[in-house]
């Protein structure tokens, strides 16, 4: 019976799943587990910045599942028609990556970010939710007691939008782009998801990562939507991500459980 299920899955065309780049490691593992399960189906994973993926879908690309690093992009598809209501399936948070020599600590993070000599890297707002979260963090910094009156404007002006945009250079093959950018000196501090930060430091031992303090951190809710009329395998894949085995895979890659 198992052999029949596997051969039947192989005979079907691969189902396109468009997903945020931060999900790459977790979804590659999840897709393999889903495909190997009884009744599983082959998936074709397409990764990128969530906002850019949404634009590609709107232009007609054949995604059947869209897993975004925010809720807004899949909600926009659903609101326009043709996509199912959005389900939260995971969460992330912001961390900072920096060289060990910078001796970054929570108490000095804001001071370092505001230092004119420190280059701050982010992703590109609107195209990549990670950039939106970083810029929201700047607003939270400015709202803290004792913050400089111009903190928000200074941080936005100095932020180098190095990734996630339509003209951003492609990431190095097989490498974490955030760690690579800090290691080569393009940024002294890069604000990105904690899941990305852990991988960046694992690849670059000279770097360190720091969880952004709760008072200024921005939680990232990841949302999932399916195309109306998508094959049954699309709902099966969504259900797998929300199941205990799927959530365990996401947790192994540093993601948090969604708020129910």
C-alpha positions in Angstrom: 0.0 0.0 0.0 2.8 2.4 0.9 4.5 1.7 -2.5 1.2 2.6 -4.3 1.0 5.9 -2.4 4.5 6.8 -3.2 4.2 5.9 -6.9 0.9 7.8 -7.1 2.5 10.9 -5.6 5.4 10.7 -8.1 2.9 10.5 -11.0 1.3 13.8 -10.1 2.7 17.1 -11.1 4.5 19.0 -8.4 2.4 21.4 -6.4 3.9 25.0 -6.4 4.4 26.3 -2.9 5.6 30.0 -2.7 7.2 30.8 0.6 9.2 33.4 2.5 12.9 33.0 2.2 13.3 32.8 5.9 11.3 29.5 5.8 13.7 27.8 3.4 15.4 25.3 5.8 12.2 24.5 7.6 10.0 24.1 4.5 12.5 21.9 2.7 12.4 19.5 5.6 8.6 19.8 6.0 8.1 19.2 2.3 10.2 16.0 2.4 8.3 14.7 5.4 4.9 15.5 3.7 5.9 13.9 0.4 7.0 10.7 2.3 3.8 10.4 4.3 0.9 8.2 3.1 -1.1 10.2 0.6 1.7 12.8 0.3 2.2 14.7 -2.9 5.3 16.3 -4.6 5.9 20.0 -3.9 7.8 22.6 -5.9 9.2 25.1 -3.4 9.7 28.7 -4.6 11.4 31.0 -2.1 11.7 34.8 -2.0 10.7 38.0 -0.3 7.0 37.7 0.6 6.0 41.0 -1.0 7.8 40.2 -4.3 6.3 36.7 -4.3 2.8 38.2 -3.9 3.5 40.5 -6.9 4.5 37.5 -8.9 1.4 35.6 -8.0 -0.8 38.6 -8.9 1.0 38.7 -12.3 -0.2 35.1 -12.9 2.5 32.7 -11.5 0.9 29.4 -10.6 1.3 29.2 -6.8 -1.2 27.0 -5.0 0.1 27.7 -1.5 1.5 31.0 -0.3 3.4 31.0 3.0 4.3 34.6 3.9 6.4 36.1 6.7 3.5 38.4 7.5 -0.2 38.3 7.5 -0.7 41.3 5.3 0.5 39.9 1.9 -1.7 36.8 2.0 -4.6 38.8 3.3 -4.2 41.1 0.3 -4.6 38.1 -2.0 -7.6 36.8 -0.1 -9.3 40.3 -0.1 -8.8 40.5 -3.9 -10.6 37.2 -4.3 -9.4 33.8 -5.4 -7.6 32.8 -2.2 -8.8 31.3 1.1 -8.9 33.1 4.5 -5.4 33.4 6.0 -4.3 31.1 8.8 -1.4 31.9 11.1 1.0 29.0 11.2 4.2 30.2 12.8 6.0 33.2 14.5 9.4 34.8 14.5 11.1 37.7 16.1 13.9 40.2 15.4 17.6 39.6 16.3 20.7 41.6 15.5 23.8 40.1 13.8 27.2 41.8 14.4 30.9 41.0 14.5 32.2 39.8 17.9 34.5 42.8 18.1 31.5 45.1 18.3 30.7 43.5 21.8 27.0 44.0 21.2 24.9 43.7 24.4 21.2 44.4 25.0 21.8 47.6 27.0 24.0 49.1 24.3 22.0 48.0 21.2 20.1 51.3 20.7 23.2 53.3 21.3 25.1 51.3 18.7 22.3 51.6 16.2 22.2 55.3 16.5 26.0 55.7 16.3 26.8 57.5 13.0 29.9 55.3 12.5 27.9 52.0 12.7 26.4 50.8 9.4 22.9 49.3 10.0 21.6 46.7 7.5 17.9 45.8 7.0 15.8 44.2 4.3 13.6 46.3 2.0 10.3 47.5 3.5 7.1 46.7 1.5 9.0 44.1 -0.6 10.2 42.0 2.4 8.3 42.0 5.7 11.7 41.7 7.6 12.3 45.3 6.5 8.9 46.4 7.6 9.5 44.9 11.1 12.9 46.6 11.3 11.4 50.0 10.5 8.6 49.4 13.0 11.3 48.6 15.6 12.8 52.1 14.8 9.5 53.6 15.7 9.4 51.7 19.0 12.9 52.9 19.8 11.9 56.5 19.3 8.9 56.0 21.6 11.1 54.8 24.5 11.6 57.2 27.4 14.8 59.3 27.0 15.1 58.5 23.3 16.5 61.3 21.1 13.7 63.4 19.5 15.1 62.6 16.1 15.8 58.9 16.7 13.2 57.6 14.3 14.3 59.8 11.4 18.0 59.1 12.1 17.5 55.3 12.1 15.4 55.3 8.9 17.8 57.6 7.1 20.9 55.4 7.9 19.3 52.0 7.4 20.9 50.3 4.4 18.2 48.3 2.6 20.5 45.5 1.4 18.2 42.5 0.8 14.7 41.6 -0.2 14.2 44.3 -2.8 13.5 44.0 -6.5 17.1 45.1 -7.4 18.9 43.4 -4.4 21.7 41.2 -5.5 21.0 37.4 -5.3 22.2 35.7 -2.1 25.4 33.7 -2.4 24.7 30.1 -3.3 24.2 27.9 -0.3 25.1 30.8 2.1 23.1 32.9 4.6 23.0 36.3 2.9 22.7 38.3 6.2 25.8 36.7 7.7 27.7 37.1 4.5 26.9 40.8 4.3 28.1 41.4 7.9 31.2 39.3 7.4 32.2 41.2 4.3 31.6 44.6 6.0 28.5 45.8 4.1 26.8 46.2 7.5 28.1 46.4 11.0 24.7 45.3 12.5 22.0 43.6 10.5 18.5 43.4 11.8 16.7 40.3 10.7 14.7 37.3 12.0 16.2 35.3 14.8 16.0 32.2 12.7 18.2 33.8 10.1 20.6 35.1 12.8 21.2 31.7 14.2 22.2 30.3 10.8 24.3 33.3 10.0 26.4 32.8 13.1 26.7 29.1 12.6 28.2 29.8 9.1 30.4 32.7 10.4 32.0 32.0 13.8 33.4 35.5 14.0 29.9 36.9 14.3 27.4 37.0 17.2 23.7 37.3 17.4 21.6 39.2 19.9 17.9 39.0 20.6 16.4 42.4 20.4 15.0 43.4 23.8 11.3 42.8 24.2 10.5 46.5 24.7 11.5 47.3 21.1 11.2 43.9 19.4 8.5 43.3 16.8 6.9 39.9 16.5 6.4 38.4 13.1 3.3 36.4 12.4 3.5 34.1 9.4 0.4 33.6 7.4 -0.8 30.8 5.0 -3.3 31.0 2.2 -4.4 28.6 -0.5 -5.7 29.3 -4.0 -9.4 28.6 -4.4 -9.8 25.3 -6.2 -6.2 24.2 -5.4 -5.7 20.4 -5.4 -6.4 18.5 -2.3 -2.7 18.2 -1.7 -2.5 22.0 -1.0 -4.9 21.6 2.0 -2.9 18.5 3.0 0.3 20.5 3.0 -1.3 23.3 5.0 -2.7 20.8 7.5 0.7 19.2 7.8 2.4 22.5 8.7 -0.2 23.1 11.4 0.0 19.5 12.7 2.2 18.4 15.6 4.9 16.9 13.3 4.9 20.1 11.1 5.1 22.4 14.1 8.0 20.3 15.5 10.0 20.8 12.2 9.4 24.5 12.4 10.4 24.6 16.1 13.7 22.7 15.2 14.5 25.6 12.9 13.8 28.2 15.6 10.3 29.2 14.8 7.6 29.8 17.4 4.1 28.3 17.6 1.4 30.6 16.2 -1.0 32.4 18.5 -4.2 30.4 18.4 
